[in-house]
């Protein structure tokens, strides 16, 4: 099951990467792991450093990808992003600010939705 999840995650990240590139984002890093968790994508646009959480669902039969991003998940991404900034001061100092975005994908319908600067 874990291997299947990894494959689905990788596929989602590839779709999100292509989608964001077409929107003018520059991809800095993918699958960056810390002890707090993993950052799916780290991108930049307009001098903003953006940590992107990617969620892919094959269908919406059992809920939407958006429903998979709750308070706890967002808090984990924030902690992981803060650790990334602390561990990479050279990168952190290059940007005016940072934010967390989400790219939610439904494979069956081809829906790709980009949510910018999400908070709860």
C-alpha positions as CSV (number, residue, x, y, z in Angstrom):
1,X,0.0,0.0,0.0
2,X,2.8,2.4,0.9
3,X,4.5,1.8,-2.5
4,X,1.2,2.5,-4.3
5,X,0.8,5.7,-2.3
6,X,4.3,6.8,-3.3
7,X,3.5,6.1,-7.0
8,X,0.2,8.1,-6.8
9,X,2.1,10.9,-4.9
10,X,4.8,11.0,-7.6
11,X,2.2,11.1,-10.4
12,X,0.4,14.0,-8.6
13,X,3.7,15.9,-8.2
14,X,4.5,15.5,-11.9
15,X,1.1,16.9,-12.9
16,X,1.4,19.7,-10.4
17,X,5.0,20.5,-11.6
18,X,3.9,20.8,-15.2
19,X,0.8,22.8,-14.2
20,X,2.9,25.3,-12.1
21,X,5.6,25.6,-14.7
22,X,3.0,26.6,-17.3
23,X,1.8,29.3,-14.9
24,X,5.3,30.8,-14.7
25,X,6.5,29.2,-11.4
26,X,10.1,28.1,-11.0
27,X,10.6,24.7,-9.4
28,X,13.4,24.8,-6.8
29,X,13.0,21.4,-5.1
30,X,10.8,18.3,-4.8
31,X,10.2,15.8,-2.0
32,X,12.3,17.6,0.5
33,X,12.3,15.6,3.8
34,X,12.9,16.8,7.3
35,X,12.2,15.1,10.6
36,X,8.9,17.1,10.6
37,X,7.7,15.7,7.3
38,X,8.0,16.1,3.6
39,X,7.6,19.1,1.4
40,X,6.1,18.0,-1.9
41,X,7.2,21.0,-4.0
42,X,9.2,24.1,-3.3
43,X,8.6,26.8,-6.0
44,X,9.1,30.5,-6.5
45,X,7.3,33.3,-8.4
46,X,7.4,37.1,-7.9
47,X,10.1,36.8,-5.3
48,X,7.9,34.6,-3.0
49,X,9.1,31.2,-1.8
50,X,6.2,28.8,-2.0
51,X,5.8,25.4,-0.3
52,X,3.2,23.4,-2.2
53,X,1.2,20.5,-0.8
54,X,0.0,18.2,-3.6
55,X,-3.0,16.0,-3.3
56,X,-4.2,13.6,-6.0
57,X,-7.3,11.5,-6.0
58,X,-8.2,9.1,-8.8
59,X,-11.9,9.8,-8.4
60,X,-14.0,11.9,-6.0
61,X,-16.1,8.8,-5.0
62,X,-14.7,9.0,-1.5
63,X,-14.2,12.7,-1.1
64,X,-12.2,15.5,-2.7
65,X,-8.4,16.1,-2.5
66,X,-9.2,19.3,-0.7
67,X,-10.7,17.3,2.2
68,X,-7.3,15.7,2.7
69,X,-5.8,19.1,3.8
70,X,-7.0,20.0,7.2
71,X,-5.6,22.0,10.1
72,X,-3.2,19.3,11.2
73,X,-1.8,18.7,7.7
74,X,-1.3,22.5,7.2
75,X,0.4,22.8,10.6
76,X,2.7,20.0,9.6
77,X,3.6,21.6,6.3
78,X,4.2,24.9,8.1
79,X,6.5,23.3,10.7
80,X,8.4,21.5,7.9
81,X,8.7,24.7,5.9
82,X,10.0,26.6,8.9
83,X,12.7,23.9,9.4
84,X,13.6,24.1,5.7
85,X,14.0,27.9,6.1
86,X,16.2,27.5,9.2
87,X,18.3,24.8,7.5
88,X,18.7,26.8,4.2
89,X,19.3,30.4,5.3
90,X,20.9,31.2,1.9
91,X,17.6,30.4,0.2
92,X,15.5,32.0,3.0
93,X,17.3,35.3,2.7
94,X,16.7,35.5,-1.1
95,X,12.9,35.9,-0.7
96,X,10.7,38.7,0.6
97,X,8.2,36.3,2.1
98,X,6.9,32.7,1.9
99,X,3.5,31.0,1.7
100,X,1.9,27.7,1.5
101,X,-0.1,26.7,-1.6
102,X,-2.0,23.5,-2.5
103,X,-2.5,21.8,-5.8
104,X,-5.5,19.4,-5.8
105,X,-5.9,17.0,-8.6
106,X,-8.7,14.6,-9.6
107,X,-7.3,12.2,-12.2
108,X,-10.7,10.9,-13.5
109,X,-12.0,14.4,-14.5
110,X,-8.6,16.0,-15.1
111,X,-9.3,18.7,-12.6
112,X,-6.3,20.6,-11.3
113,X,-7.0,23.4,-8.8
114,X,-4.3,25.7,-7.4
115,X,-5.0,27.3,-4.0
116,X,-2.7,30.1,-3.2
117,X,-1.5,31.2,0.3
118,X,-3.8,28.9,2.2
119,X,-4.3,29.2,6.0
120,X,-6.8,28.0,8.5
